[in-house]
Amino acid sequence: MTSVFQEALGADFDRLHPMMQRRFGVGLDAAEACVDRGVMQSIRRGPWWTLPFLQIGRLRNILVPDVGNDVPFTIENSPLPRRPRP
């Protein structure tokens, strides 16, 4: 099965650097995941009304509702089966 990125880019996917193709070419059958680590120089929050959305994102492990400087982070990206569309 091709990755979402390959489907979206079509033939342009082949124009990516080989390492980018490997990273974004992960499909369900690849049995691979991408893990990145780094340090955020600064995490800020928007207006007060964005806080509920950040909290929801925190529950889904996709957003950070905190603020700070030099915050270490880890991002793990692995393919999951798609849910059928209604």
Secondary structure, 3 states (H helix, E strand, C coil): CCCHHHHHHHHHHHHCCHHHHHHHCCCCCCCCCEEEEEEEEEECCCCHHHHHHHHHHHHCCCCCCCCEEEEEEEEEECCCCCCCCC
